[in-house]
Amino acid sequence: MNKVLGKSNNNLLLLMFTLVGLTACHTPPPPITSGIGAESITNETPPTTYLKVDNLALAEKLAISEVKNRTTNDLLEVNVELSSQYKKSLTLQYHFNWFDKNGFVVEAGKSPWRPLQLHGHQSRMLKGVAPSIAATSFNVYVREAHSNAYEDE
């Protein structure tokens, strides 16, 4: 059994490194984040497409399990369920990147970094509203944050 699990984990790591290598060789249009892309939000789009994590160790600890969207006052509104696959607490920051129908960034840098604490195997719903009616797709960028980043100076 351990040999089978070990091979499965090795194959998964090989696939992940291959995907990272392929995405490093060329720059695909957003919102591609894991080698699979979408120009707009559809029911067929895998939830992992919407997660962007540049740290491979952190990427293995996180998963998006659900994505919901709607249009409110012509603005794209999204709910993304981010789940920890890790047994310990994670101190994170996240923000949304928004893209138009051609894959171009909409109002870059306007989405603030938001703090997020995920305890072991906890899931949280992240909510975002596009800054412009031009936004038709998105991804959520997650990074580790040092716990002292939240302390008052």
TORPA-4810 file (N, C-alpha, C, O; in nm, 3 decimals):
<nodes>
NODE_1_0.083_-0.120_0.000_0.000_0.000_0.000_0.087_0.126_0.000_0.059_0.220_-0.075_M
NODE_2_0.193_0.128_0.085_0.280_0.245_0.091_0.351_0.269_-0.041_0.374_0.384_-0.080_N
NODE_3_0.387_0.159_-0.112_0.452_0.176_-0.241_0.358_0.241_-0.341_0.400_0.325_-0.421_K
NODE_4_0.232_0.203_-0.338_0.133_0.260_-0.429_0.113_0.408_-0.398_0.111_0.491_-0.489_V
NODE_5_0.097_0.441_-0.268_0.079_0.581_-0.230_0.203_0.663_-0.263_0.192_0.778_-0.307_L
NODE_6_0.321_0.606_-0.242_0.445_0.676_-0.273_0.456_0.708_-0.422_0.495_0.819_-0.458_G
NODE_7_0.421_0.612_-0.507_0.425_0.634_-0.651_0.323_0.739_-0.693_0.350_0.823_-0.778_K
NODE_8_0.206_0.733_-0.631_0.101_0.830_-0.662_0.144_0.971_-0.625_0.123_1.065_-0.701_S
NODE_9_0.206_0.985_-0.507_0.255_1.117_-0.465_0.368_1.164_-0.556_0.375_1.282_-0.590_N
NODE_10_0.457_1.072_-0.596_0.566_1.109_-0.687_0.511_1.155_-0.821_0.560_1.252_-0.878_N
NODE_11_0.409_1.085_-0.872_0.348_1.123_-0.999_0.282_1.260_-0.989_0.290_1.340_-1.082_N
NODE_12_0.217_1.287_-0.875_0.154_1.416_-0.854_0.258_1.527_-0.850_0.239_1.633_-0.910_L
NODE_13_0.369_1.503_-0.779_0.476_1.604_-0.774_0.536_1.627_-0.912_0.563_1.741_-0.949_L
NODE_14_0.557_1.520_-0.987_0.611_1.533_-1.122_0.518_1.615_-1.210_0.564_1.701_-1.285_L
NODE_15_0.388_1.590_-1.200_0.290_1.666_-1.277_0.293_1.813_-1.237_0.290_1.900_-1.323_L
NODE_16_0.298_1.840_-1.107_0.299_1.979_-1.061_0.424_2.051_-1.109_0.415_2.165_-1.155_M
NODE_17_0.542_1.987_-1.099_0.664_2.050_-1.146_0.662_2.072_-1.297_0.712_2.173_-1.346_F
NODE_18_0.603_1.979_-1.370_0.590_1.994_-1.515_0.503_2.115_-1.547_0.537_2.195_-1.634_T
NODE_19_0.388_2.127_-1.478_0.300_2.242_-1.500_0.368_2.373_-1.466_0.354_2.471_-1.539_L
NODE_20_0.443_2.375_-1.356_0.515_2.497_-1.318_0.620_2.530_-1.424_0.637_2.646_-1.461_V
NODE_21_0.690_2.427_-1.472_0.791_2.448_-1.576_0.730_2.500_-1.705_0.786_2.589_-1.768_G
NODE_22_0.618_2.444_-1.744_0.552_2.488_-1.867_0.503_2.631_-1.857_0.515_2.708_-1.952_L
NODE_23_0.448_2.667_-1.743_0.397_2.804_-1.728_0.511_2.903_-1.715_0.493_3.021_-1.745_T
NODE_24_0.628_2.858_-1.670_0.743_2.948_-1.659_0.805_2.976_-1.796_0.867_3.081_-1.815_A
NODE_25_0.788_2.885_-1.891_0.849_2.900_-2.024_0.778_3.002_-2.111_0.841_3.065_-2.196_C
NODE_26_0.650_3.021_-2.091_0.577_3.120_-2.169_0.471_3.182_-2.081_0.433_3.125_-1.978_H
NODE_27_0.423_3.296_-2.120_0.324_3.366_-2.040_0.187_3.351_-2.106_0.158_3.419_-2.204_T
NODE_28_0.103_3.262_-2.052_-0.031_3.246_-2.107_-0.121_3.360_-2.062_-0.089_3.428_-1.964_P
NODE_29_-0.232_3.384_-2.131_-0.321_3.492_-2.091_-0.392_3.459_-1.961_-0.427_3.343_-1.937_P
NODE_30_-0.416_3.559_-1.874_-0.491_3.534_-1.750_-0.630_3.485_-1.783_-0.676_3.512_-1.894_P
NODE_31_-0.698_3.418_-1.697_-0.667_3.384_-1.560_-0.602_3.247_-1.543_-0.628_3.180_-1.443_P
NODE_32_-0.519_3.204_-1.635_-0.455_3.074_-1.623_-0.363_3.075_-1.502_-0.278_3.163_-1.488_I
NODE_33_-0.381_2.977_-1.414_-0.301_2.970_-1.293_-0.243_2.833_-1.269_-0.149_2.820_-1.190_T
NODE_34_-0.296_2.732_-1.333_-0.247_2.597_-1.307_-0.234_2.516_-1.436_-0.239_2.393_-1.433_S
NODE_35_-0.216_2.585_-1.548_-0.204_2.515_-1.674_-0.339_2.494_-1.742_-0.342_2.450_-1.857_G
NODE_36_-0.449_2.525_-1.676_-0.582_2.514_-1.732_-0.644_2.651_-1.723_-0.647_2.709_-1.614_I
NODE_37_-0.694_2.707_-1.832_-0.744_2.843_-1.827_-0.888_2.856_-1.869_-0.947_2.763_-1.923_G
NODE_38_-0.942_2.971_-1.844_-1.078_3.002_-1.886_-1.086_3.151_-1.912_-1.029_3.231_-1.837_A
NODE_39_-1.157_3.188_-2.016_-1.173_3.330_-2.045_-1.292_3.389_-1.974_-1.302_3.511_-1.959_E
NODE_40_-1.382_3.305_-1.930_-1.495_3.352_-1.852_-1.537_3.242_-1.756_-1.495_3.127_-1.770_S
NODE_41_-1.617_3.276_-1.661_-1.659_3.182_-1.560_-1.769_3.093_-1.617_-1.872_3.142_-1.664_I
NODE_42_-1.746_2.962_-1.612_-1.846_2.867_-1.658_-1.858_2.755_-1.557_-1.770_2.738_-1.472_T
NODE_43_-1.965_2.680_-1.565_-1.983_2.566_-1.475_-1.882_2.456_-1.502_-1.854_2.375_-1.414_N
NODE_44_-1.825_2.452_-1.624_-1.730_2.348_-1.660_-1.588_2.381_-1.616_-1.500_2.295_-1.619_E
NODE_45_-1.563_2.505_-1.575_-1.428_2.546_-1.537_-1.392_2.486_-1.401_-1.465_2.505_-1.305_T
NODE_46_-1.279_2.414_-1.392_-1.239_2.357_-1.264_-1.211_2.467_-1.161_-1.150_2.568_-1.196_P
NODE_47_-1.253_2.450_-1.035_-1.229_2.553_-0.934_-1.081_2.587_-0.916_-1.048_2.701_-0.882_P
NODE_48_-0.992_2.490_-0.938_-0.849_2.517_-0.919_-0.798_2.622_-1.017_-0.694_2.682_-0.992_T
NODE_49_-0.867_2.645_-1.124_-0.828_2.745_-1.223_-0.823_2.884_-1.160_-0.744_2.968_-1.203_T
NODE_50_-0.903_2.907_-1.062_-0.915_3.041_-1.004_-0.816_3.070_-0.893_-0.812_3.182_-0.843_Y
NODE_51_-0.735_2.972_-0.854_-0.639_2.990_-0.746_-0.501_3.015_-0.802_-0.452_2.940_-0.886_L
NODE_52_-0.437_3.123_-0.755_-0.300_3.154_-0.795_-0.214_3.158_-0.670_-0.236_3.240_-0.580_K
NODE_53_-0.115_3.070_-0.664_-0.021_3.063_-0.553_0.116_3.040_-0.614_0.136_2.942_-0.686_V
NODE_54_0.212_3.130_-0.586_0.346_3.115_-0.644_0.438_3.028_-0.560_0.549_2.994_-0.604_D
NODE_55_0.395_2.991_-0.440_0.474_2.911_-0.349_0.422_2.767_-0.356_0.310_2.740_-0.311_N
NODE_56_0.501_2.675_-0.412_0.457_2.537_-0.433_0.418_2.469_-0.302_0.320_2.396_-0.298_L
NODE_57_0.495_2.492_-0.195_0.463_2.431_-0.066_0.328_2.480_-0.015_0.250_2.401_0.039_A
NODE_58_0.299_2.608_-0.032_0.169_2.662_0.010_0.058_2.611_-0.081_-0.051_2.581_-0.033_L
NODE_59_0.085_2.602_-0.209_-0.016_2.554_-0.305_-0.065_2.415_-0.269_-0.183_2.384_-0.290_A
NODE_60_0.022_2.331_-0.216_-0.017_2.195_-0.177_-0.107_2.195_-0.054_-0.175_2.095_-0.027_E
NODE_61_-0.109_2.305_0.021_-0.188_2.314_0.143_-0.326_2.376_0.121_-0.408_2.380_0.213_K
NODE_62_-0.352_2.426_0.000_-0.476_2.498_-0.027_-0.553_2.437_-0.143_-0.495_2.374_-0.232_L
NODE_63_-0.683_2.456_-0.141_-0.767_2.412_-0.253_-0.891_2.499_-0.258_-0.941_2.545_-0.155_A
NODE_64_-0.941_2.522_-0.378_-1.069_2.589_-0.395_-1.171_2.479_-0.423_-1.157_2.400_-0.517_I
NODE_65_-1.274_2.476_-0.340_-1.372_2.368_-0.354_-1.501_2.414_-0.420_-1.579_2.331_-0.467_S
NODE_66_-1.525_2.545_-0.424_-1.649_2.593_-0.484_-1.631_2.736_-0.534_-1.563_2.817_-0.472_E
NODE_67_-1.691_2.764_-0.647_-1.690_2.899_-0.704_-1.833_2.933_-0.746_-1.896_2.859_-0.821_V
NODE_68_-1.882_3.045_-0.696_-2.015_3.094_-0.735_-1.998_3.236_-0.787_-1.911_3.310_-0.742_K
NODE_69_-2.082_3.272_-0.883_-2.075_3.407_-0.936_-2.213_3.455_-0.977_-2.303_3.376_-1.004_N
NODE_70_-2.227_3.586_-0.980_-2.349_3.649_-1.028_-2.313_3.792_-1.068_-2.206_3.843_-1.035_R
NODE_71_-2.404_3.854_-1.138_-2.386_3.993_-1.177_-2.483_4.077_-1.096_-2.604_4.052_-1.096_T
NODE_72_-2.430_4.177_-1.027_-2.511_4.269_-0.948_-2.478_4.410_-0.994_-2.363_4.453_-0.985_T
NODE_73_-2.578_4.484_-1.043_-2.556_4.619_-1.097_-2.447_4.619_-1.203_-2.364_4.710_-1.208_N
NODE_74_-2.447_4.517_-1.289_-2.352_4.500_-1.399_-2.209_4.469_-1.354_-2.118_4.468_-1.437_D
NODE_75_-2.188_4.444_-1.225_-2.055_4.409_-1.175_-2.052_4.261_-1.139_-2.145_4.207_-1.080_L
NODE_76_-1.943_4.196_-1.177_-1.924_4.056_-1.144_-1.899_4.043_-0.994_-1.810_4.109_-0.939_L
NODE_77_-1.977_3.958_-0.929_-1.962_3.931_-0.786_-1.933_3.782_-0.772_-2.002_3.699_-0.831_E
NODE_78_-1.829_3.748_-0.693_-1.789_3.608_-0.680_-1.777_3.566_-0.534_-1.744_3.647_-0.447_V
NODE_79_-1.805_3.440_-0.508_-1.779_3.374_-0.380_-1.691_3.255_-0.411_-1.726_3.170_-0.494_N
NODE_80_-1.577_3.248_-0.345_-1.481_3.141_-0.366_-1.455_3.074_-0.231_-1.416_3.140_-0.135_V
NODE_81_-1.478_2.943_-0.224_-1.452_2.871_-0.100_-1.309_2.818_-0.103_-1.275_2.730_-0.183_E
NODE_82_-1.226_2.874_-0.015_-1.086_2.833_-0.003_-1.074_2.739_0.116_-1.119_2.772_0.226_L
NODE_83_-1.014_2.624_0.094_-1.003_2.522_0.199_-0.857_2.491_0.228_-0.774_2.482_0.137_S
NODE_84_-0.827_2.474_0.355_-0.695_2.431_0.398_-0.688_2.279_0.393_-0.777_2.211_0.444_S
NODE_85_-0.584_2.227_0.332_-0.559_2.083_0.328_-0.451_2.047_0.429_-0.395_1.938_0.427_Q
NODE_86_-0.422_2.143_0.520_-0.310_2.133_0.612_-0.364_2.121_0.754_-0.469_2.177_0.785_Y
NODE_87_-0.292_2.049_0.840_-0.341_2.025_0.976_-0.317_2.141_1.072_-0.379_2.146_1.178_K
NODE_88_-0.228_2.232_1.037_-0.197_2.345_1.125_-0.257_2.473_1.069_-0.306_2.476_0.956_K
NODE_89_-0.254_2.579_1.149_-0.307_2.709_1.107_-0.216_2.774_1.002_-0.094_2.757_1.005_S
NODE_90_-0.277_2.847_0.912_-0.206_2.920_0.808_-0.240_3.068_0.820_-0.358_3.104_0.829_L
NODE_91_-0.140_3.152_0.821_-0.160_3.297_0.822_-0.134_3.346_0.681_-0.022_3.340_0.632_T
NODE_92_-0.239_3.395_0.616_-0.235_3.425_0.473_-0.282_3.566_0.443_-0.335_3.636_0.529_L
NODE_93_-0.261_3.606_0.320_-0.320_3.726_0.262_-0.372_3.687_0.124_-0.316_3.598_0.059_Q
NODE_94_-0.478_3.754_0.078_-0.530_3.725_-0.054_-0.584_3.853_-0.118_-0.617_3.950_-0.049_Y
NODE_95_-0.591_3.852_-0.249_-0.660_3.957_-0.322_-0.707_3.900_-0.455_-0.656_3.798_-0.502_H
NODE_96_-0.804_3.967_-0.514_-0.860_3.924_-0.642_-0.793_3.998_-0.756_-0.767_4.118_-0.745_F
NODE_97_-0.766_3.928_-0.865_-0.725_3.987_-0.992_-0.844_3.975_-1.086_-0.907_3.869_-1.093_N
NODE_98_-0.875_4.081_-1.157_-0.992_4.084_-1.246_-0.944_4.100_-1.389_-0.848_4.172_-1.415_W
NODE_99_-1.014_4.032_-1.484_-0.974_4.032_-1.624_-1.095_4.059_-1.713_-1.208_4.021_-1.681_F
NODE_100_-1.070_4.126_-1.826_-1.179_4.151_-1.921_-1.197_4.029_-2.012_-1.127_3.929_-1.997_D
NODE_101_-1.288_4.039_-2.107_-1.320_3.924_-2.193_-1.203_3.882_-2.281_-1.202_3.770_-2.331_K
NODE_102_-1.103_3.969_-2.299_-0.985_3.936_-2.378_-0.867_3.891_-2.292_-0.759_3.866_-2.345_N
NODE_103_-0.887_3.879_-2.160_-0.781_3.834_-2.071_-0.690_3.942_-2.020_-0.588_3.913_-1.957_G
NODE_104_-0.724_4.069_-2.046_-0.642_4.180_-1.997_-0.684_4.217_-1.855_-0.801_4.208_-1.819_F
NODE_105_-0.586_4.257_-1.775_-0.612_4.295_-1.637_-0.699_4.420_-1.632_-0.678_4.515_-1.707_V
NODE_106_-0.797_4.418_-1.543_-0.886_4.532_-1.522_-0.845_4.600_-1.392_-0.848_4.537_-1.286_V
NODE_107_-0.808_4.726_-1.399_-0.771_4.807_-1.283_-0.670_4.735_-1.193_-0.699_4.707_-1.076_E
NODE_108_-0.554_4.707_-1.248_-0.448_4.636_-1.176_-0.407_4.711_-1.049_-0.399_4.834_-1.048_A
NODE_109_-0.383_4.636_-0.944_-0.334_4.693_-0.820_-0.438_4.761_-0.733_-0.405_4.815_-0.628_G
NODE_110_-0.564_4.759_-0.775_-0.668_4.827_-0.697_-0.733_4.735_-0.593_-0.800_4.784_-0.503_K
NODE_111_-0.714_4.606_-0.605_-0.771_4.512_-0.509_-0.675_4.499_-0.391_-0.561_4.457_-0.409_S
NODE_112_-0.719_4.535_-0.271_-0.628_4.533_-0.155_-0.598_4.391_-0.108_-0.678_4.299_-0.128_P
NODE_113_-0.482_4.374_-0.046_-0.450_4.247_0.019_-0.532_4.240_0.147_-0.537_4.335_0.224_W
NODE_114_-0.596_4.126_0.168_-0.680_4.108_0.286_-0.622_3.994_0.370_-0.579_3.892_0.317_R
NODE_115_-0.621_4.013_0.503_-0.569_3.906_0.590_-0.666_3.789_0.596_-0.787_3.806_0.585_P
NODE_116_-0.611_3.670_0.614_-0.692_3.549_0.624_-0.620_3.449_0.713_-0.505_3.414_0.687_L
NODE_117_-0.686_3.405_0.816_-0.633_3.301_0.904_-0.716_3.175_0.878_-0.837_3.174_0.899_Q
NODE_118_-0.650_3.068_0.834_-0.716_2.939_0.814_-0.660_2.841_0.915_-0.539_2.815_0.916_L
NODE_119_-0.745_2.786_0.998_-0.701_2.684_1.093_-0.700_2.549_1.022_-0.747_2.538_0.909_H
NODE_120_-0.647_2.450_1.087_-0.632_2.318_1.026_-0.759_2.267_0.961_-0.862_2.253_1.026_G
NODE_121_-0.751_2.239_0.831_-0.861_2.184_0.751_-0.987_2.271_0.749_-1.096_2.220_0.724_H
NODE_122_-0.972_2.399_0.776_-1.085_2.491_0.775_-1.111_2.543_0.634_-1.019_2.553_0.553_Q
NODE_123_-1.236_2.575_0.606_-1.274_2.638_0.479_-1.334_2.775_0.509_-1.402_2.795_0.609_S
NODE_124_-1.306_2.870_0.419_-1.362_3.005_0.432_-1.411_3.052_0.296_-1.350_3.022_0.194_R
NODE_125_-1.520_3.125_0.296_-1.574_3.182_0.174_-1.512_3.320_0.155_-1.525_3.406_0.242_M
NODE_126_-1.446_3.341_0.042_-1.388_3.470_0.008_-1.482_3.538_-0.090_-1.525_3.478_-0.189_L
NODE_127_-1.515_3.663_-0.063_-1.610_3.736_-0.147_-1.537_3.850_-0.217_-1.455_3.920_-0.158_K
NODE_128_-1.570_3.867_-0.345_-1.511_3.975_-0.421_-1.610_4.036_-0.519_-1.699_3.967_-0.570_G
NODE_129_-1.594_4.165_-0.543_-1.677_4.236_-0.640_-1.582_4.306_-0.736_-1.492_4.379_-0.694_V
NODE_130_-1.603_4.285_-0.864_-1.518_4.345_-0.967_-1.521_4.497_-0.957_-1.624_4.554_-0.923_A
NODE_131_-1.410_4.562_-0.987_-1.404_4.707_-0.979_-1.466_4.778_-1.100_-1.481_4.900_-1.101_P
NODE_132_-1.500_4.699_-1.203_-1.550_4.759_-1.328_-1.643_4.661_-1.398_-1.633_4.540_-1.379_S
NODE_133_-1.734_4.714_-1.479_-1.824_4.627_-1.555_-1.748_4.552_-1.666_-1.802_4.458_-1.724_I
NODE_134_-1.626_4.593_-1.694_-1.546_4.527_-1.797_-1.497_4.389_-1.751_-1.463_4.306_-1.835_A
NODE_135_-1.493_4.363_-1.620_-1.440_4.237_-1.568_-1.537_4.122_-1.596_-1.656_4.129_-1.563_A
NODE_136_-1.484_4.016_-1.658_-1.565_3.898_-1.688_-1.508_3.771_-1.626_-1.574_3.668_-1.626_T
NODE_137_-1.386_3.777_-1.575_-1.325_3.661_-1.510_-1.229_3.711_-1.402_-1.205_3.831_-1.390_S
NODE_138_-1.175_3.618_-1.326_-1.091_3.655_-1.212_-1.003_3.539_-1.171_-1.019_3.427_-1.219_F
NODE_139_-0.909_3.568_-1.082_-0.845_3.466_-1.001_-0.820_3.526_-0.864_-0.821_3.648_-0.847_N
NODE_140_-0.799_3.441_-0.768_-0.769_3.487_-0.632_-0.625_3.448_-0.603_-0.588_3.331_-0.613_V
NODE_141_-0.545_3.548_-0.568_-0.403_3.529_-0.541_-0.385_3.516_-0.390_-0.429_3.603_-0.315_Y
NODE_142_-0.321_3.408_-0.346_-0.301_3.383_-0.204_-0.151_3.373_-0.177_-0.077_3.309_-0.252_V
NODE_143_-0.108_3.436_-0.068_0.032_3.427_-0.027_0.040_3.413_0.124_-0.053_3.448_0.197_R
NODE_144_0.153_3.361_0.169_0.175_3.351_0.313_0.205_3.489_0.369_0.264_3.573_0.301_E
NODE_145_0.164_3.511_0.491_0.194_3.636_0.560_0.255_3.600_0.694_0.216_3.503_0.758_A
NODE_146_0.350_3.678_0.735_0.409_3.657_0.867_0.312_3.705_0.972_0.246_3.807_0.953_H
NODE_147_0.301_3.633_1.082_0.203_3.668_1.184_0.227_3.808_1.240_0.133_3.873_1.284_S
NODE_148_0.351_3.856_1.238_0.377_3.991_1.289_0.330_4.100_1.192_0.332_4.218_1.226_N
NODE_149_0.287_4.061_1.072_0.234_4.159_0.977_0.100_4.214_1.025_0.057_4.320_0.980_A
NODE_150_0.035_4.143_1.116_-0.094_4.186_1.166_-0.086_4.262_1.298_-0.187_4.313_1.347_Y
NODE_151_0.034_4.270_1.355_0.050_4.339_1.482_0.056_4.490_1.460_0.104_4.536_1.356_E
NODE_152_0.007_4.566_1.557_0.017_4.712_1.551_0.160_4.754_1.570_0.233_4.698_1.652_D
NODE_153_0.199_4.853_1.495_0.338_4.901_1.506_0.348_5.014_1.605_0.457_5.067_1.627_E
</nodes>
